[in-house]
Amino acid sequence: MIAGPNGAQGRGPRPRRSFSARAQQAASLHARGYSRKETAGILGVAHETVSVWKRHPKWQLEVDRWRALADGGLDRQQLALNSAALRATSEALEQLQLIMTTATKRVRTSSGLTEQPDWATRLRACRLLLALSVAAVPELYGQARPDRRIARIGP
């Protein structure tokens, strides 16, 4: 013990308090993007309390832990979505290829009705195919996002 100014025994520097469950909740909220004031409002504490928690040595470790948990889940979800999008794109490409090669229309001629290629429909299928390929793999075309004008289908 350390002697105080009047000779009384004092405690000296206080050890840091443990990192409470509420402080862990605050770190979780912070990792998800909530501000200090929003976190304080949700937990029902003063925003200064959150500031104190943020100075605790375990704060950043807890925030990093929550972010890693969130990123892992998002990565798996993104992979599942990419896989589903790839399957849908593949099916759409097959359908467009079928339309491009088989679209016909009936035309009345002097000798009766005949089947002739429907060039307008085939051209639209080609445009859709190109737009779909740009949307599916924008990196190949040097764009972060496909240009929506490409996907426009006109006569």
Secondary structure as UniProt FT lines:
FT   STRAND          2..3
FT   TURN            5..6
FT   STRAND          9..10
FT   HELIX           21..31
FT   TURN            32..33
FT   HELIX           36..43
FT   HELIX           47..54
FT   HELIX           57..102
FT   STRAND          104..109
FT   TURN            110..111
FT   STRAND          112..117
FT   HELIX           119..136
FT   HELIX           138..141
FT   TURN            148..151
//
